[in-house]
Amino acid sequence: MSNHKKTSKISGFYKLSIKERIEFIKNFSDLSEEEVSILSSSLDINTADRMIENVLGTFELPIGLALNFLINGKDYIIPMVTEESSVVAAASNAAKIARVKGGFIADCSDPLMIGQIQILKLNDIASSVKELLNHKKEILKIANAQDKILNDLGGGAKDFELRILDSPIGKMIVMHLIVDVRDAMGANAVNTMVEALAPIVEDLTGGKVRLKILSNLADKRIVKVKAIFDKEKMGGENNVDAFLESYTLASIDPYRATTHNKGIMNGIDSLIIATGNDFRAIEAGAHAYASIDGRYTSLTKYHKNKNGDLVGEIEIPMAIGIVGGAGNIHPKAKLCKKILGIKSAQELSEVTASLGLAQNFAAVFALSTVGIQKGHMSLHAKNIAVMAGAKENQIDKIADQMIKEGNIKLDRAKEIINEIK
């Protein structure tokens, strides 16, 4: 498949056999036979044993492919690792609707991470602040001496900020070391730097350094994505209005915003896991950012443009890397990165946030029109059929029958199995 013909817009992909899907992605992403074989193999137990402690086995989750994504003019097929039904199909469908008006336009800031140094037991806050600021050059030099490779790549400690916080144990200074981590997630580089700075910070302030650690609220490493969802593909302007009514609740109510943002993370987490990144860090940062103004709200915003189309936007911190961590150890994570065809951590961040916006659009669109259960029902019914003991060739028939009756229950599945017998 030559480069200019590559498109992520495929119709009827779900109808293909697994073998045909693998053949397609092999061509799309130029995978070798050896790489293809990784898809059906488990994580090697010895590799697993090196990754964490007390290993006794591995746990598999499905890898699916989200199609139709056009991001900054480039076609992507996105690997998603998730156990939740309908998520992959919903993202693909949202991307198809966004594609009509040019897909997703994404923009990512520099990969700046924050390392925190907590300074306690200070006699004179003002003079401590002054001393730190007067020695900024020296402090940054020591930080950068910890990671020559990062400096050579154009990254490294760029600046620091000082915050004065009141607390039950007295006033403290929190220094924020700002580090450009390039294509890494950055935890190791930042943690090494702040630990190295503790002695000089104590000398300059006469205080005591306690915590010295990266922050997962990466609010200097932000991705913004925008997409226009075509009103005709949404079934008309009435559906756009219904969507906006549903979205409004997420913008004003934390009970709804939590579920709304969970829908965003359905997409984001699945790609974070697929690429071997830390989904807990991304979750924590996202939810903290959703409440950064003092109340928890939606990470997405929607409005109607003058043509009556729906415009969706997301703004979210995205501390993910393409070098280091589990992503360089886990064979499937390495394969998923190759399927994506990304060249930098910033590009991965843009794809991830686009997927989050697509996922959120799909969920709110379903909720405001047909309801969320309709899409789930087909897979749910098949699962119930399997639980009831249906054989491979009976599953679809039993599922269809239960959906038709509107009675998707285990005892009904068992009855249909007995009727077939």
BAKEFI-25012 format. One record per atom (N, C-alpha, C): residue in one letter; x, y, z. Coordinates in steps of 0.001 Angstrom, whole numbers, plus 500000, padded with zeros to 6 digits. Layout:
N
aXYZ
...
//
This chain:
421
m500863498809500000
m500000500000500000
m500894501235500000
s500917501983498934
s501820503131498875
s501287504254499748
n502203505110500173
n501917506102501194
n500741507016500869
h500678507535499622
h499642508520499305
h498256507893499252
k498178506576499176
k496875505919499116
k496380505506500498
k497223505649501493
k496844505195502828
k495686506023503356
t494630505354503729
t493497506048504338
t492982505222505504
s492526505927506532
s491957505224507689
s490447505069507535
k489914505567506396
k488466505491506165
k488136504165505496
i487657503238506285
i487343501893505790
i485889501603506146
s485096501167505182
s483720500813505542
s483611499291505694
g482809498888506669
g482561497463506901
g483732496700507490
f484636497412508156
f485825496761508725
f485428495673509726
y484361495957510487
y483913494999511517
y483405493696510905
k483043493740509613
k482548492518508949
k483687491597508509
l484916492150508464
l486065491328508053
l486391490289509118
s486971489183508694
s487457488201509662
s488690488779510355
i489056488202511500
i490237488675512224
i491471488582511315
k491544487489510560
k492679487297509652
k492752488423508614
e491595488816508080
e491551489891507077
e491919491242507699
r491473491465508938
r491816492720509628
r493330492811509839
i493922491689510256
i495374491654510486
i496122491921509175
e495633491345508099
e496262491547506786
e496201493026506388
f495041493651506698
f494883495073506374
f495882495930507150
i495968495730508464
i496849496578509279
i498315496279508974
k498582495053508557
k499952494695508146
k500376495577506970
n499491495745506012
n499782496583504850
n499797498063505201
f498830498495506000
f498705499915506354
f499937500407507107
s500410499587508058
s501510500013508932
s502845499351508596
d502907498675507448
d504153498012507009
d504731497100508092
l503898496212508604
l504350495297509659
l504998494062509053
s506011493539509725
s506645492287509297
s505822491105509819
e506097489908509315
e505425488700509798
e505667488524511300
e506899488826511694
e507266488693513109
e506436489642513979
e506262490880513496
e505455491856514246
e503988491425514304
v503483490907513209
v502099490419513171
v501890489306514191
s502892488438514328
s502765487305515266
s502654487778516721
i503177488971517008
i503090489522518382
i501635489725518790
l500784490064517811
l499369490341518110
l498677489176518812
s499040487962518427
s498341486803518995
s499148486107520093
s500291486707520475
s501095486071521523
s500937486814522844
s501126486096523939
s501034486705525267
s502355487354525642
l502296488260526602
l503514488867527142
l504370487767527763
d505617487702527334
d506551486707527852
d506679486839529369
i506573485721530067
i506531485730531540
i507811486302532143
n508953486062531489
n510218486605532008
n510291488122531855
t509727488632530745
t509637490094530568
t508727490683531639
a507592490024531856
a506649490474532892
a507325490515534261
d508154489513534532
d508834489413535824
d509823490560536027
r510356491086534918
r511270492232535019
r510508493545535197
m509236493564534791
m508459494810534825
m507941495139536225
i507416494135536923
i506898494370538284
i507347493244539220
e506919493340540482
e507350492374541500
e506332491225541635
n506806490125542203
n505934488993542615
n505056488464541478
v505622488398540277
v504831488018539092
v504446486543539132
l503189486259538723
l502790484853538576
l502081484584537258
g501878485637536464
g501226485437535161
g501007486764534460
t500261486732533374
t499904487958532655
t498399487998532454
f497882489185532155
f496440489403532024
f496201490078530689
e495384489481529841
e495170490009528488
e493919490892528409
l494001491933527614
l492847492749527247
l492782492813525721
p491587493012525149
p491494493086523682
p492163494347523121
i492802494197521960
i493259495358521181
i492318495497519995
g491668496652519890
g490823496938518722
g491405498103517951
l490876498360516761
l491367499469515940
l490254500484515715
a490542501746516047
a489624502845515718
a490016503383514348
l489030503494513479
l489259503883512084
l488784505308511818
n489013505753510610
n488468507017510072
n489127508288510596
f490160508175511413
f490730509380512032
f491600510164511055
l491264511435510912
l492057512389510143
l492444513497511123
i493734513582511446
i494213514528512458
i495321515371511850
n495115516684511839
n496063517611511198
n496409517159509769
g495381516661509070
g495543516285507669
g496173514923507431
k496476514186508516
k497112512875508368
k496158511770508832
d496160510662508080
d495309509521508435
d495950508667509522
y495159508323510528
y495631507440511601
y494659506292511809
i495202505114512035
i494419504010512592
i494927503836514011
i493998503883514964
i494392504002516371
i494142502694517121
p495204502074517660
p495009500874518479
p494450501255519842
m493418500524520271
m492772500805521556
m492725499528522387
v493221499618523609
v493184498477524532
v492136498775525596
t491036498038525543
t489942498271526492
t489103497012526640
e488388496926527757
e487488495785527970
e486031496194527748
e485793497487527480
e484406497980527410
e483858497912525995
s482705497283525850
s482089497153524530
s481619498510524009
s481531498632522705
s481016499809521974
s481998500972521884
v483036500984522702
v483957502123522756
v484689502310521412
v485237501229520877
v486020501313519631
v485126501723518461
a483953501105518376
a483011501423517290
a482543502869517391
a482285503325518612
a481803504701518816
a482846505720518388
a484101505483518745
a485179506406518366
a485324506468516847
s485261505296516213
s485379505228514748
s484256506000514065
n483059505866514620
n481894506546514049
n482009508061514208
a482477508497515385
a482663509936515624
a483690510515514661
a484774509769514442
a485831510225513533
a485306510349512097
k484398509463511750
k483777509476510408
k482952510754510221
i482231511136511276
i481399512351511215
i482295513600511173
a483374513602511965
a484297514751511996
a485054514897510672
r485283513773510026
r486087513732508794
r485467514563507671
v484135514630507640
v483415515364506585
v483885516820506516
k484123517416507684
k484535518832507742
k486030518976508048
g486819517982507663
g488278518137507767
g488947517452508937
g488182516697509724
g488790515929510813
g489156516784512013
f490188516354512731
f490585516990513985
f491796517899513755
i491724519092514327
i492864520018514283
i493422520074515701
a494672519618515842
a495263519487517181
a496522520322517303
d496743520832518514
d497923521644518779
d498438521310520174
c499739521063520265
c500331520639521532
c501424521613521949
s501448521961523232
s502497522846523744
s503811522077523845
d504881522767524223
d506152522074524477
d505949521068525619
p506740519983525627
p506561518943526662
p507188519353528003
l506566520330528668
l507098520861529925
l506467520173531130
m507303519577531955
m506851518927533184
m507289519742534400
i506591519532535503
i506881520256536745
i507421519288537793
g508557519655538383
g509079518926539537
g508933519803540765
q508340519275541832
q508087520073543036
q509150519835544112
i509609520930544733
i510499520842545897
i509833521598547043
q509509520883548098
q508810521459549255
q509848521907550297
i509835523210550627
i510840523763551556
i510138524230552832
l510509523595553952
l509866523846555257
l510838524507556232
k510287524839557430
k511092525358558559
k511923526584558159
l511255527530557538
l511928528744557058
l511744529882558060
n512838530568558391
n512761531705559314
n512274532966558619
d512703533140557374
d512370534367556648
d512010534016555210
i510714533963554938
i510222533567553612
i510743534508552527
a510649535817552776
a511021536807551752
a512489536685551345
s513384536549552357
s514811536463552012
s515137535116551365
s514394534056551731
s514583532742551090
s514220532809549607
v513100533466549313
v512661533641547922
v513720534415547141
k514215535488547764
k515230536338547122
k516500535537546803
e516952534743547781
e518169533934547590
e518010532952546425
l516852532300546376
l516601531326545301
l516608532009543940
l515939533154543850
l515867533875542575
l517241534405542162
n518018534848543146
n519368535360542852
n520301534269542323
h519997533020542665
h520871531905542255
h520213531016541188
k519294531618540432
k518544530840539431
k519473530128538447
k520461530863537934
k521381530316536937
k522090529070537475
e522585529202538709
e523322528118539370
e522426526887539590
i521185527151540026
i520216526071540297
i519906525295539006
l519647526039537922
l519327525384536646
l520520524605536105
k521726525130536347
k522946524457535889
k523098523098536583
i522854523070537897
i522953521804538649
i521890520813538156
a520670521329537940
a519590520457537437
a519989519840536095
n520521520667535209
n520852520194533863
n522082519293533817
a522908519379534848
a524077518484534913
a523650517028535133
q522387516831535543
q521891515475535837
q521538514687534573
d521297515393533454
d520824514695532253
d521380515357530994
k522616514985530658
k523305515590529513
k522589515263528196
i522094514019528084
i521430513597526837
i520203514469526566
l519407514699527618
l518209515533527474
l518589516937527001
n519669517488527558
n520160518811527141
n520581518822525682
d521290517771525283
d521755517673523891
d520591517632522903
l519442517115523359
l518259517019522504
l517435518317522503
g517905519313523262
g517184520593523318
g516249520706524500
g516229519676525343
g515377519706526533
g516141520186527751
g515639519801528934
g516310520151530177
g515532521160531007
a516084521498532180
a515456522470533076
a515516523854532453
k514365524508532335
k514292525799531647
k514084526968532603
d513454526696533742
d513088527791534636
d512572527194535940
f512345528038536931
f511561527589538083
f510645528705538562
e509585528308539228
e508623529245539816
e508530528941541309
l508210529955542098
l508103529773543550
l506688530087544018
r506136529199544822
r504807529414545411
r504943529414546932
i504264530331547578
i504266530386549046
i502906529893549523
l502912528829550314
l501661528219550761
l501550528252552290
d500350528611552761
d500038528497554195
d499628527074554495
s499966526598555697
s499559525233556042
s499485525093557555
p498889524008558065
p498842523773559524
p500233523646560142
i501258523354559313
i502610523224559881
i503456524469559571
g502777525553559240
g503473526806558974
g503587527100557487
k504131528278557179
k504300528661555769
k505417527838555144
m505245527544553853
m506290526817553126
m506454527415551732
i507624527201551171
i507837527539549763
i507795526235548971
v507080526244547850
v507132525116546926
v507756525625545627
m508925525062545323
m509588525408544070
m509088524486542967
h508728525073541829
h508338524295540656
h509455524377539623
l510201523310539480
l511231523239538443
l510549522849537136
i510753523652536101
i510071523415534819
i511066522795533842
v510759521572533424
v511704520788532629
v511078520393531289
d511779520687530213
d511380520205528884
d511925518782528744
v511001517805528679
v511412516389528707
v511418515742527313
r511212516590526282
r511245516093524900
r510278514922524661
d510773513745524226
d509864512653523853
d509601511662524975
a510029512008526189
a509788511125527339
a508545511576528104
m508001510689528928
m506965511115529864
m507608512057530885
g508829511711531317
g509627512667532066
g509800512438533552
a509114511445534107
a509159511249535565
a510585511017536060
n511309510130535414
n512660509809535901
n513594511011535814
a513572511700534688
a514454512862534493
a514158513947535525
v512876514251535708
v512482515318536636
v512807514935538077
n512486513698538456
n512752513259539836
n514238513298540170
t515079512906539208
t516537512956539408
t516986514393539643
m516443515320538861
m516827516731538982
m516430517325540337
v515176517119540747
v514735517748542003
v515458517141543217
e515779515866543134
e516536515246544236
e517940515844544329
a518541516090543167
a519892516679543144
a519897518111543662
l518781518815543528
l518711520221543940
l518472520411545441
a518026519366546126
a517654519512547541
a518759520154548398
p520025519678548314
p521064520257549181
p521304521754548943
i521372522166547674
i521634523593547401
i520451524456547841
v519240523953547663
v518045524695548076
v518048524884549600
e518442523835550317
e518535523942551788
e519609524956552186
d520753524909551528
d521842525853551820
d521403527297551597
l520731527541550488
l520344528916550140
l519254529473551053
t518348528613551503
t517181529099552266
t517326528902553776
g518230528014554175
g518322527668555594
g517143526820556045
g516333526357555100
g515152525543555427
g515426524054555276
k514360523284555366
k514448521829555250
k513611521381554045
v514232520666553110
v513489520130551965
v512884518785552353
r511583518653552144
r510926517372552422
r510608516681551089
l509490516975550471
l509135516310549201
l509932516880548035
k510352515981547157
k511001516388545903
k510551515380544843
i509556515763544050
i508886514785543181
i508144515490542034
l508031514797540936
l507251515256539788
l505785515492540178
s505150516472539533
s503700516647539680
s502984516040538477
n501891515340538743
n501078514787537652
n500023515765537135
l500003516969537718
l499168518015537123
l500051518792536145
a500155518255534935
a501080518801533929
a500406519936533165
d500114521032533878
d499318522098533252
d500148523016532358
k501425522676532157
k502232523383531151
k502440522505529910
r501828521329529921
r501971520384528807
r500564520054528295
i500005521014527572
i498581520993527239
i498363520681525753
v497337519890525492
v496907519643524105
v495529520261523906
k495361520935522772
k494049521470522402
k493653520862521060
v492418520389520992
v491917519789519746
v490539520366519438
k490305520573518155
k489015521102517704
k488521520266516530
a487224520058516464
a486631519357515311
a485231519890515061
i484827519850513793
i483449520214513430
i482719518929513071
f481609518688513760
f480802517488513512
f479612517885512631
d479583517305511458
d478625517677510417
d477179517442510851
k476347518482510739
k474948518379511212
k474153517333510426
e474428517220509111
e473687516243508306
e474006514824508768
k475294514570509009
k475697513242509481
k475150512970510877
m474840514040511608
m474244513889512946
m472731513730512869
g472193513833511656
g470740513649511498
g469959514943511586
g470619516077511357
g469921517363511315
g470188518241512525
e469761519503512393
e470056520504513422
e469342520232514748
n468214519550514688
n467514519188515930
n468397518327516822
n469146517420516192
n470050516559516962
n471241517338517516
v471668518359516764
v472736519237517264
v472237519960518522
d471015520466518472
d470426521163519621
d470262520223520822
a469809519005520533
a469643518012521611
a470989517707522264
f472013517608521421
f473375517368521918
f473790518491522870
l473587519736522452
l474016520886523247
l473258520964524575
e471989520542524561
e471219520508525816
e471840519501526782
s472238518343526245
s472881517323527087
s474226517813527609
y475011518422526718
y476341518915527107
y476247519970528211
t475220520820528139
t475080521913529110
t475103521400530544
l474478520255530787
l474462519714532150
l475882519402532629
a476717518852531738
a478108518548532116
a478890519813532449
s478521520918531814
s479257522167532035
s478899522826533365
i477757522455533957
i477325523128535201
i477224522198536408
d477295520873536184
d477009519925537267
d478113518885537413
p478789518851538573
p479896517888538735
p479465516424538671
y478220516130539031
y477747514736538967
y477708514251537524
r477248515116536631
r477235514760535206
r478644514895534601
a479377515944534998
a480714516186534425
a481642514999534664
t481501514354535816
t482348513199536134
t482126512075535129
t480864511783534841
t480531510720533886
t480903511142532468
h480682512410532178
h481031512994530876
h482538512848530628
n483336513203531628
n484795513101531489
n485278511656531486
k484547510788532178
k484871509352532128
k484773508858530695
g483782509368529957
g483629508996528546
g484818509430527697
i485380510598528029
i486599511061527353
i487729510076527621
m487863509675528900
m488962508798529309
m488801507381528766
n487575506977528406
n487382505688527723
n488275505608526497
g488333506715525760
g489176506755524573
g490636506936524931
i490905507952525747
i492296508311526069
i493027507155526747
d492428506581527782
d493105505496528520
d493441504320527617
s492536504018526692
s492740502834525843
s493984502982524965
l494294504209524555
l495505504444523759
l496730504588524660
i496532505164525842
i497629505276526816
i498131503869527178
i497192502965527441
i497567501579527776
i498229500911526570
a497658501117525388
a498190500490524172
a499634500886523899
t500018502108524300
t501381502588524024
t502304502448525236
g501831501758526288
g502682501500527446
g502911502706528323
n502002503689528262
n502113504871529106
n501309504705530400
d501432505695531284
d500851505615532625
d499453506239532631
f498423505395532556
f497070505941532460
f496585506527533778
r497157506079534922
r496760506686536202
r497232508136536268
a498427508397535750
a498958509768535747
a498086510679534876
i497678510157533718
i496844510942532801
i495461511193533405
e494884510164534012
e493582510294534699
e493651511362535789
a494662511243536659
a494793512174537786
a494939513605537277
g495808513781536272
g496030515114535711
g494786515683535052
a494062514834534335
a492849515282533630
a491787515758534615
h491533514947535643
h490467515309536590
h490849516513537443
a492148516637537770
a492599517831538497
a492430519076537621
y492750518929536336
y492638520061535401
y491173520455535202
a490284519465535290
a488845519737535148
a488318520593536302
s489062520634537398
s488606521427538549
s489598522533538914
i490431522917537960
i491511523864538255
i490979525259538622
d489770525583538192
d489180526878538546
d488344526809539826
g488450525703540545
g487766525624541837
g486460524846541823
r485986524473540614
r484824523577540572
r485021522609539415
y484555521401539604
y484776520333538616
y483813520506537449
t484373520512536231
t483526520730535053
t484022519889533872
s483371520055532739
s483694519286531533
s485048519675530960
l485794518667530484
l487065518918529796
l486847519294528329
t485627519097527848
t485288519472526473
t484322520653526481
k484305521369525362
k483318522445525170
k482691522257523794
y481404522586523694
y480706522461522412
y479866523703522141
h479773524074520873
h478839525122520470
h478422524872519013
k477402525621518591
k476912525483517214
k477473526635516391
n478021526330515207
n478528527425514352
n477407527987513481
k477752528990512681
k476692529668511899
k476040528765510864
n476711527681510482
n476115526724509539
n475206525706510223
g475192525741511548
g474371524783512285
g475090523492512620
d476396523427512277
d477195522247512647
d477645522358514096
l477991521232514670
l478461521200516054
l479982521336516086
v480479522268516867
v481931522437517045
v482308521910518421
g483254520982518442
g483719520408519702
g485174520750519952
e485519520997521225
e486904521298521594
e487259520577522880
i488522520190522987
i489030519633524231
i490351520304524566
e490568520531525859
e491850521055526345
e492219520205527554
i493392519569527486
i493722518568528504
i495240518445528662
p495726518264529904
p497160517997530070
p497490516591529565
m498651516425528951
m498968515128528348
m500448514791528538
a500756514169529672
a502153513814529985
a502433512378529542
i502707512222528250
i503003510884527739
i504263510907526890
g504919509754526805
g506168509668526073
g506168508552525049
i507170508608524158
i507366507502523211
i508708506814523460
v509479507347524416
v510726506677524817
v510677506392526314
g511342505316526729
g511398504960528148
g510129504269528624
g510182503766529847
g509019503146530471
g508625501821529835
a507416501368530200
a506906500081529716
a506741500064528198
g506549501245527609
g506369501346526160
g507563500862525359
n508731500815525997
n509924500313525309
n510244498872525670
i509465498291526588
i509705496918527047
i508628495961526515
h507382496415526577
h506245495557526212
h506159495442524688
p506263494214524137
p506266494049522664
p505025494613521992
k503859494466522637
k502625494964522011
k502552496491522055
a503118497094523096
a503163498566523162
a504028499104522026
k505161498437521788
k506047498851520687
k505322498691519341
l504583497602519212
l503838497340517976
l502737498389517773
c502026498720518846
c500944499718518752
c501484501078518315
k502680501424518790
k503288502696518372
k503626502659516879
k504042501488516409
k504350501361514971
k503064501456514135
i501983500831514612
i500696500914513915
i500259502374513780
l500461503139514848
l500091504566514838
l500950505383513872
g502215505010513771
g503126505744512892
g503481507128513399
i503590507273514723
i503912508582515319
i505423508790515395
k505821510065515382
k507252510390515373
k507710511118516642
s506778511614517445
s507147512372518642
s506085512209519726
a506471512552520956
a505517512510522069
a504397513524521845
q504744514655521233
q503710515667520971
q502675515159519965
e503141514438518949
e502206513866517967
e501301512834518643
l501887512011519505
l501077511024520241
l500037511733521123
s500444512842521739
s499522513617522582
s498352514154521763
e498641514623520557
e497593515171519690
e496606514090519253
v497129512906518938
v496266511779518545
v495409511344519737
t496025511288520915
t495323510822522122
t494179511766522491
a494439513066522460
a493397514034522793
a492284514040521744
s492645513834520478
s491634513740519408
s490712512545519648
l491319511440520055
l490536510242520376
l489592510517521550
g490079511262522540
g489244511624523692
g488042512460523290
l488276513427522400
l487170514267521913
l486167513435521117
a486683512553520257
a485802511677519458
a484942510804520367
q485569510224521380
q484863509327522297
q483759510060523045
n484091511278523479
n483122512085524221
n481949512486523336
f482261512928522110
f481195513269521168
f480258512082520979
a480841510898520751
a480041509701520481
a479101509386521640
a479628509495522868
a478818509167524049
a477667510160524223
v477973511454524125
v476928512475524326
v475904512421523192
f476373512151521970
f475468512034520820
f474490510875521030
a475019509744521468
a474147508582521726
a473155508893522848
l473652509499523919
l472793509821525067
l471672510786524703
s471995511751523839
s471013512801523554
s470057512410522433
t470321511265521783
t469422510808520711
t468834509442521047
v469541508367520703
v468963507022520875
v469106506463522285
g469944507105523105
g470232506535524426
g471444505624524332
i472155505518525413
i473452504836525395
i473307503317525273
q472169502780525702
q472042501328525771
q471944500652524413
k471398501367523434
k471157500749522132
k472444500151521539
g473502500947521558
g474774500484521013
g475365499336521810
h475175499407523122
h475743498373523991
h475016497030523839
m473737497086523431
m472875495915523542
m473344494704522743
s473808494953521531
s474218493844520677
s475335493027521340
l476378493719521801
l477496493006522441
l477077492420523786
h476251493165524506
h475756492684525799
h474968491381525617
a474097491378524598
a473270490191524328
a474141488986523969
k475197489227523180
k476116488132522830
k476822487586524067
n477230488499524962
n477880488065526199
n476945487220527065
i475683487641527134
i474684486888527911
i474491485492527294
a474440485442525960
a474298484150525264
a475456483219525608
v476674483761525610
v477862482962525958
v477763482468527402
m477351483368528311
m477210482985529730
m476168481875529920
a475163481889529046
a474100480878529146
a474529479528528567
g475716479525527918
g476241478256527402
g476025478057525912
a475753479153525178
a475535479036523723
a476816478600523026
k476653477738522030
k477798477336521208
k478092478447520200
e479311478414519639
e479792479477518735
e478781479810517638
n478192478758517015
n477277478995515887
n475878479439516329
q475619479460517660
q474291479852518165
q474256481296518687
i475445481844518989
i475518483112519744
i474735484233519068
d475005484473517772
d474349485582517065
d472839485413517018
k472412484176516778
k470973483887516646
k470248484171517968
i470843483716519065
i470223483917520387
i470223485399520755
a471333486078520474
a471435487513520772
a470371488293519999
d470234488011518706
d469241488701517868
d467825488487518390
q467552487249518791
q466220486911519309
q465909487713520581
m466876487794521495
m466661488528522757
m466484490027522500
i467265490582521558
i467158492012521228
i465783492302520634
k465336491403519749
k464025491558519110
k462900491577520149
e463048490717521150
e462036490632522214
e462199491743523259
g463369492405523225
g463660493398524262
g463813492755525627
n464298491521525622
n464413490746526875
n465806490094526920
i466795490877527307
i468176490367527307
i468529489925528727
k468148488685529014
k468386488157530361
k468910486731530257
l469640486327531285
l470294485022531296
l469282483878531192
d468185483990531957
d467201482889531929
d466529482773530564
r466308483936529882
r465711483892528536
r466690483250527542
a467982483573527683
a468995482969526809
a468993481448526960
k468890480995528204
k468864479541528473
k467627478892527851
e466489479583527945
e465245479078527337
e465411478916525824
i466007479939525177
i466179479878523709
i467120478739523331
i468159478525524136
i469082477403523891
i468324476082523945
n467469475948524934
n466658474709525074
n465682474546523914
e465102475688523455
e464179475636522306
e464937475151521049
i466159475666520874
i466974475261519720
i467248473762519778
k467568473282520981
k467845471857521166
k466626471024520802
//
